[in-house]
Amino acid sequence: MTDHETRSRTDAEELSAPSSRRSRLVRGGVLMSLVSIVSRLSSLVAQLFLGRLLLQDEFGLFAMALGITGIGGALRSALLPVLVDHLENDPREFDRTYRVVVASLWSLAAVGIATSPSVGSILGEPDLPPLLAFMILLMPFQILGSFGIARLSHRLEFGSISKVYTVTGLSRHVVVVAAAFAGFGAYSMAGGTAFAAAAEFILLRRHGRFLPETGLLSRQTITDVKESVRRGFSLRGRRWIWLGAIATTAGLYGDYTVASIWLATGIIGIYYFGYQLTGSFFEPVNLAINTVLVPAFVSLKDPRERQQRFQETVTVLSIVGVTVFNSATILIAPLVHVMWNGKWDEAIPVMLVFTLLGPIQVLHTACISIGRGSGLWNFYFGVTVVTGVVTIVGAAIGASLGTLLSLAVAVTVADVLATLGALVVLSRRLEAQMSRVLLAAVMPFALGVPGLLAANAVSPITDPTPDRLLLRTAVFVVVSVLVVGGSYRKLLLSTTRSLLQRSPAVSISPS
């Protein structure tokens, strides 16, 4: 073991005291959420410009390519908990994973670029192949930063992670807007991804070398790949990374590609535009969940403590979801109308579908993270596969009905069903009381309905004009605080105390 690995392990041991670790994780989650909110605000500004500069077909074209190349981002998400676990238990496996994954990505890129003309022909979109080839070429570079993020996450250095995410997010949005102004169309968004990957790599290198000394261009890579092939697939979890990433891609982006079989590229563009805007509300919560819950549950060894933390996490996230997504439901129609002068009003119904069920959908990410952090790799793989399948099926059913709204409703309902199913299975695996977990998931959502109904009575939430927005918002806030806040006052106060609790100072050596 190198001095760097020894120092990292020592730092992790210093943080192992339960009270100190919990406070650090809670504050880390809030920090990541706040930083992500800043990033999403910049994303909103970028989308404001893009919505004016780009056409519906250009958004649709990018969405179709993303439905295939999204495996790069999905693989990052799948890798992070595995890499954190490697650093905790077997750092040599961390190095082997790097060589195998990156070598595999380059092989996949070669095949993808060669077959991109056929994909464009199948989907009936002649402009797709060159964009698809460019985005496929980016995949191996996208994955590099996950190894540096894993090292920082293992040491609970959420401040450093937040800085990296903030700078890369801002740089991506600046480049995307500049490229759109320059007339690059759908390639603007792909260019932003390329610039962000480069910026992330440079920033992470400032924290020290995070990639193995024995790199990709070595004999060891051949040995590692052969060993990986020899092992084949197993139900023991870690070797499901690739299939899990493919399933995650289907769950996150597969609806774009499948829907394009029945719907025009412009309609796919409206659907994608609506999802991207509502993503401004999803991503801060999801990023905090992915960054914090994995190391939090990795450290929990007592089954009873895991059960308690599981139910507590579901309850808190449900309340957060109701606060965030119900607020978005109230604001989204006039916001879209004013920001784009009615150009994207067709996307408003899609956005309302996404935000109305958002408080339950956000628990899907929590289930995945808790399962991975608890070492339940078969559960993780099963949930991602089921989610990918039901998303594809939902998209096919919704798109075959021929309307934008039917596509949004079918995909959203499929995701909610997959989330509730994941909660049931995870409750069994953690031996938690299923009825209490489901109640924790659904009750805040139910308690949030009166606030929406009261606001809708003042002014319909589908009304894009801002005339009565202030009154509608005031009514929503008052009713929601009384009903939701009053029902969970003790839990909210307890969580606030954990957030404000100052942990003992610890010295974290720089990489």
Secondary structure, 3 states (H helix, E strand, C coil): CCHHHHHHHHHHHHCCCHHHHHHHHHHHHHHHHHHHHHHHHHHHHHHHHHHHHCCHHHHHHHHHHHHHHCHHHHHHHHHHHHHHHHHHHCHHHHHHHHHHHHHHHHHHHHHHHHHHHHHHHHCCCCCHHHHHHHHHHHHHHHCCHHHHHHHHHHCCCHHHHHHHHHHHHHHHHHHHHHHHHCCCCCHHHHHHHHHHHHHHHHHHHCCCCCCCCCCCCCHHHHHHHHHHHHHCCCCCCHHHHHHHHHHHHHHHHHHHHHHCCCCCHHHHHHHHHHHHHHHHHHHHHHHHHHHHHHHHHHCCCCHHHHHHHHHHHHHHHHHHHHHHHHHHHHHHHHHHHHHCCCCCHHHHHHHHHHHHCHHHHHHHHHHHHHHHHCCCHHHHHHHHHHHHHHHHHHHHHHHHCCCHHHHHHHHHHHHHHHHHHHHHHHHHHCCCCHHHHHHHHHHHHHHHHHHHHHHHHHCCCCCCCCCCHHHHHHHHHHHHHHHHHHHCHHHHHHHHHHHHCCCCCCCCCCC
